């Protein structure tokens, strides 16, 4: 199998709240929106984030009950500390719950915050001046000593 992920799908108890959070809070446009069923967002070249109605997710997966998101963080890197603060405020205004206010991280020289979407998926909004995401989506890591 090649080293790639094309779809990340999250069971979502409230699609309407998710739509508000992602469309208005994050400013994203859905790739596909099937009311009462699923939302798809193009999040990177070749990668789509799906928010699937939790009951339909369970039915599709053959589970007895909807799955819950646990132990997973999605991350969005931005260009400055001020942008971290701006994005966090906007997400909170549109249904997000701030779990960790913007602050210095304990690891790796990052300035970040954590925001849960209305269904519990945790987003890290971060600025790390020595990490880079190129226009083609390639990520480059460096240590703070390399800055």
N, C-alpha and C positions, 0 to 999 in steps of 0.2 A: 504494500500500500504506500502511495506517495505521502509525503509529510505535508498534509494540508487539511483544512477544515472548511467545508463549504456552507454548512448550515449549523447554527446554534439555535436550538428550540427550547423555550422555557414555558412550562405550564403556568397559565395565567388565570387567576380566579376572576378578575374584573377587566375585561378587554376595553371597556369604555374609559376606565381610569388609566389604563396603559396608553390608550390612544391620546388622551390629554397630556400625559407625562412626556411621551416621546414626540408627538406631533408639535405640541405647543411649547412644552418645557425645553426639550432638546432641539426643537426646530427641524426635526427630521420629516421627510416626506416618505410615506409608505411606498414600497415597491408593489405591494398588493395588500388590499384590505378587504377581507371577507367578514362582514359584520356577524357577530355571534360565533365566529369560528377561529379566525387567525389573522394576524398582522405580520407582514414581512417588511423588513428594512434592509436595504443594501448597506452594509457597514464597512466594507472594504472590497477591493477588487477580488471577485470570486467568493465573497463571504456574505451570507445573509443571516440576520437575526430574526427568528420567528417567535412570536408571542401567541401561543396556542391556548384556546379556551381549556381550562383545567379538566373539566369533565370529558371533553372530546379528546384531550391528550391521553387521559387514563383509558378511555375506550380504545383509542388507536394503539396504545401500548399494551393493552390487555391487563391493565392493573385494576385492582379492586377499588382504589380510591385515587383521586388526583395526587400527583407528585408535588412535593414542595422543593423550592430551591434552597440548598443548604451547602455551606462550605465552598461557595463559588463567588468570585468577584470578577466583574467585567471592568475593564479599565479604559479610560479615555484620557489621553495626554494632551495638554494644551501648552501654549507658548510662553505663559507667564504666571506669576503668582496672582496677579490681579484677575487674569482670566479664570483661574480656579475659583476665586471668590464669586465672580460674575455667573459662571455656569452653575455653581452650587445654589446660589440665590434663585436663579431662574427655575431650576429643577424643583426646589422647595416650593416655589410659588405655584407650580403646576402639579402638585400631589406627591412630590418626593418627601421622604423623611430623612433629615440630616442626622446621620449616626455619629459622625465625627466632623466637627467644624474644621475649616481650613487651618492647617498647622504644619509645622515641620514634622516630617516622618521620623520614626525611630531608626529606619534603615535606608541606606543608599543615597542620602542627600536629596530626597524628594520633599516637595511641599504638596500636601494633598488633603483631600476630604473624602468621606464616604457618605453616599446617599442611597437609600433604598427606594426603588420604584414602588408604585402603589401595591404591587403584588409580592414584594420582598426581595426581588433581585437587587443585589448590592453593586453599586457603581463606585469605583474609585476615580475621582477627578484629580489629575495630578500634573505637576510641572516638575520635570527633572532636567536641569540645564545640560547634563552630559549625555542624556539619551536622545536619540533622534529617530523620527519616523519620516522617511523620505516620501516624495510625491508618489512613488510607485508602491508604497506600503511597506517597504523593507525597513526593519527596525535595526538600529545600530546601538549597541551598549558600550559604554565606557565607564571607567571608575571615576569618582570625584578627583583622584590624583592625576588623571589624564586631562583635566580641564585647564 
